Amino acid sequence: MPISFLTAEQERRHGRYVGEPSADQLARCFHLDDADRALIATRRWDHMRLGFAVQLGTVRFLGTFLDDPTDVPAGVVADLARQLGIAGSGDLTRYRQGRIRWQHAAEIRVHYGYRALSDPTAGFRLVRWLYALCWTGSDRPGALFDRATAWLIAHKVLLPGATVLERLIARVRARAAQRLWRILARDLDAGQRARLESLLPSGEDGRRSAFDRLRDGPVLQSPAELGRAVKRLDEVHALADGLPPTDRVPPGRVAALARQAGAARAQAVARMPEERRAATLLAYVRTLEATAQDDVLDLFDAVVTRLSADAEVAGERARLRTLRDLDAAALRLGQACAVLLDENTPDAAVRAAAFEVVTPDALRAAMTRVTELARPDAGSPYVAELRERARRLQFLPALLRSVHFGAVPAARAMLEAVEHLRALAESRPAGKPPLAWVPKGWRNEVVRAEGDVDMTAYRLCLLLRMRAALRRRDLHAEPSLRYADPRKGLLEGAAWEAARPAVCRSLGFSVSATEELDRLGARLDAAWRGAAEMLPAGTAMRLRGGEDPGLVLAALDKLDEPPSLVALRAAVAARMPRVDLPEILLEIHTRTGFLDVFTHASEAGPRVAGLATSLSAVLLAEACNTGFEPLVRGDVPALRRARLSWVRHNYLRADTLTDANARLVATQAAVPLARAWGGGDVASADGLRFVVPVRTVHAGPNPRYFGQGRGVTWYNLASDQYTGLNGVVVPGTLRDSLVLLAVVLEQDTALQPTEIMTDTGAYADGMFGIFHLLGYRFSPRIADAGGARFWRVDRHADYGPLDAVAAHRINLRLIEQHWDDLLRLAGSLKLGVVQAAGLVRTLQVKDRPTPLARALAELGRIVKTLHLLDYACDEGFRRRILGQLNRHERRHRLARTVFHGRQGELRQRYREGQEDQLGALGLVVNVVVLWNTIYMDAALAQLRAEGVAVYDADVARLSPLGFAHINMLGRYAFTLPDIVARGELRPLRDPALHDDG
């Protein structure tokens, strides 16, 4: 465990003021109540009273007494002087020079109950609290330091020196780590230890060790690659067989240990102490078992999808090729039939007359051709083409044997079919094949006329049904990270009974379904009546009659840009300094310290010179998609290729990117200009597509976006302050609604948006329901919103001209029956005990939805209708949604500009690499946004100082997404001007001077 982990910024800020406290902080820590005033009033002189008050506010705010009690911001002194009725800001110089300040500090300490950390009770409570954090979570030491400081202040324990607290945290973390290693390693017997140790030595002829080799997942989407992935899974199963479980330690600790192993080489693991090495290998193998099984199922989905798509295309082509011959044969038969049906032809002469029109040979040929092409007993061309491809299913027996499947009750019959095929593959007695799971459309293909089962069709049908069931998680796998049963963590039984009151209070819902539905029904009724009253005005919408009644929404006119806005935008742009992208990263680091949160994968925290420069270069290489080549400088140690590769391997990962991004988002939220754009309570979600030209399992086809190749979608969340909050990478163009909830719930920044805006792709009835239950307002832009289905609660209500539009009625009884389950679902998501991404798949209403999914959709239809009526009646609401989505699209345009290397194609093979690179892209875009915001704020201040009229309405329409003044191309230098290195702003440009650049 690292003993020295504090950054220079943390050491500088510890127990010191950093700028002026906010108004909220002044009110919370520096407000003097009657008791404070009475104590202060016993002092004789103004400077004594003011000094005492300053020390009292300081210890409340900082948790310590300053060596120089006057080293406080002027705003603090002015606020306290105002409360005490002291003119000016008082004379604290005399107070600093006297000895009475030490007596005042001792008096405050006794009177208000402050203790030193050396107090046994205080020290024990802090250590116990820190130990619980270290054991249950994976917070890095720097974050623990900040949390410990907040705990000390809250519990009136005087801050110790920074190094004292640093060493204490290091000792507690070391104890927690040693306990973790001991628990994981103690149940391993000698044989199991030897089995794990066998992973580390290099193979014959110096080949890679099994430890390094097993880390590499599949990259091709082919049946042969699926077979190799199954063999890899078998090898991991053999390693994990009989090993002790890891469920006695928190899952986050196991995942962190496995992540450290995944970032290390076999030689580094081999050098660990014995107990730590055994624990690390156990965590690595147990986690690898889950990820290897996920890789097999990902590849299974891709292979079966490709198999089905190829068969469908081939079937269509085969059918089209035969249509001309079928038409010709049918025409010949038609000619003969016409003679047969001709009433003027005597019955005895029909045969001769038909042969005059069509010769016997031609008639026989036509009959044969029609029989061949119509193929009444051969099934559809799609199934026939699938049969032609059945030889590709050689992977199936091994897959069914190796993957550990489970099923919900609705899919038990399918699981029995899986077990049947598994028994056949293992030459065990299997009995008759189960048929209850076979859908009607496949029944004639699977069961022959004689009553026996066509096993080829049986296997083909099972593959397709398994793919659909795995996507819904009706079939799931254990162990697994992505295909585990999402229902497994739902609150139930005594846990739900205990949590229900708190969940209902936090979400603002009643336990009574009737009460909530009455409230929603009244809102919906009022919305319908309000819309009916607005309809005659005809400004925002009009009624569409006919067989399909609906609403026609008025198109939104483009907002005019007043001359003052055009002039302001040009004036601000003219003052923005010209700068290289590397300088922006380093400058924002000097202001935020966001690079300090990047820690070594082992958390050893090595202190190397120029780490911030190396991190900036690595982030730039990832975000610009250029690789290291334009950044390498052999004469600069921090920019040598070996250093950059080491930093990329050990520092860039999901958790460090998330923490760095959170710091940028918090800094942006504190800039006054950002608050003029929005309060952070609105966010939008949208996807950015990238072609992936390399062979990989983690990419999908979509000709509209990727042409003939495959790609991924970076689905991300952006705030109304232009900052990116979170993002996930999905293969191809997965439906947005399947990942939207996870993107929203798993974002971890200071902003907590309550209204989520999306495009049509994320719209689903169930999404309205789940967002409503979780306390969010879901506000998608719906294509043809006026033609969507509108719903009502009261069947007898008269909504005038809109009565025909409100044609569908909500099934309130279904919602009432499942209200407690809906609350349990929302509570489980709110408390984070289930994964949102997997759970959403189980709530889809297509293909045999569960009763809970149908109840959620019914609830969502009420909320959706409320949204649609607002959307139709309120042009301002529509314009607000459009404005936020346009902000998001412009942010994507900036991201495209940054990601300019290698033709803008993503060349990462594995999911983790894709997520890390696009996470770095989002981080760098946020850096650019923050830098632009800071300098735009300074430019506005300069304009106001020059007497230029700056209107708030114009400021709200400015954007920090411009990049004409930023150089993103060429070879890069990582240096800062001295003025910026000192923490000051670089000078703004003079718009009056000619600028060729």
Order of alpha helices (4+ residues) and beta strands (2+ residues): alpha-alpha-alpha-alpha-alpha-alpha-alpha-alpha-alpha-alpha-alpha-alpha-alpha-alpha-alpha-alpha-alpha-alpha-alpha-alpha-beta-alpha-alpha-alpha-beta-alpha-alpha-beta-beta-alpha-beta-alpha-alpha-alpha-alpha-alpha-beta-beta-alpha-beta-beta-alpha-beta-alpha-beta-beta-beta-alpha-alpha-alpha-alpha-alpha-alpha-alpha-beta-alpha
